[in-house]
Amino acid sequence: MDENLLQIRGLEKWFGTLKVFEGVDLDVKAGEVVSIIGASGSGKTTLLRCVNLLETFQAGTILLDGNPVGYHEANSKRKRFSERVIARQRLLTGMVFQQFNLFPHMTALCNVSLGLIKVKKLSKAEAEKEASRWLERVGLSDKIHSRPSQLSGGQQQRVAIARAVAMNPKILLFDEPTSALDPELVGEVLNVIKQLAADGATMVIVTHEMRFAYEVSDKVVFMDKGKIASMGTPAEIFEERKSDRLKEFLSTFNS
Amino acid sequence: MMVSIGFWESLFAAKTAIFIGITNSMLAAVCAIVIGSICGVAMGFIMTYARKYVVFPFRLFVDIVRGIPGLVVVFTIYYFLDVFLRSYGIKLPGLLAGIIALSVTNTAQMAELTRGALQSIPRGQIEAGKAIGLRFGQILYYILLPQALIQMLPPWVNTATETVKGTTLLMLIGISELLLVTQQLIATNNHALKYYCFIGLVYFVLNTIIELAGKAAEKRLRF
């Protein structure tokens, strides 16, 4: 039986009276790479942030590795877990942000090792060894003592990826990882992500890079107006283009 | 009786008094800066991240203190503490009242500086901290506090120099700080202008030291 690493059922999210999405169901199996595409405002980033519990959600469940995260039932009431529990649940996921969000006052090495030391409780020496191993994996062994301000956007994003994977999460979440990059820097970041995918990492990627989504994904999800409008293999989504809305959306990309 | 002696001669004769004056001024400034920084940074964090009803009293304190002249704060605290302690039969040490008053002013300033610095840190910093599993206290300590402190450094230096200058207010509650001591010396000779130039230079040198230290720290810590 294929175990779902991530299982989302009936997810519903409101910002005040504005409905962001509803009735979202999504399964991600171990080792699977799932891309989420869709127009701005379709709720794809918010969906990803819900999985990482950076956003609240009003209904539905998210199971990570079989356990509900974020909320639990107590006396038939829906309750948010305590911040301490949520902090631990976040360790199941690693997040890479559109704006990198590196800690500007720390070197690349410290950015990656901070979580290892303070959360995973590794010794400083072990953490730095592990951190430099990951920085090497993303091709930055010569930049481990650089501050973010001394790095290009692509290098910063690669540090951010190293920071996320170093925590050894079950599932990696990418929130438009190349949208803030100059075009010539996109490739180096996508290559790192592809490499991680090839090594068997489980990933959910929100992206506007259609060719990349086509190449790297096992499953592509098209979100439209707060709903999952289509879902299928890359071939089904990009070649068959089953719905009109999907055709319309994809036609805005020339590739 | 006025004795006509030269300025340098009279300055040398009064060296002990001037030393005491400088010591008291410095003591008041350093205590106020240290206490104000610690309390102010803590207050700034509370004002940025606590719930509204917790923030309210601090907001009120900061706005009131920043909205009234420093001298009024000094007098108010001096007379309030004096009356309060006297009811317990304790005589208020003037310098202590002065330090408390300057600390109160400083705390309000630093709280506002801290709040401003924290608010300018992008939300993504907190989220990145959460994403690697840090708890809020850890995010405060390892991510927000260092960034806020580095950002606050230039206005902090400014506040510190204002505090050094602000110690002159304490002469009005009878503390023998540098200005009061000098005025007392001037009353016994005819070198008023030279004395004022001299202590002007002393304040200038002290503040320049603070500014240079601040600049050096900024250079080292900038990211």
Interface residues (C-beta under 8 A of the other chain):
Chain A: N52 L53 L54 E83 R84 A87 R88 R90 L91 T93 G94 M95 F97 Q99 N101 L102 F103 P104 H105 L114 G115 K118 V119 R147 P148 S149 A160 R163 A164 M167
Chain B: P122 G124 Q125 E127 A128 G129 K130 A131 I132 G133 L134 R135 F136 Q138 Y142 I143 P146 Q147 I150 L221 F223
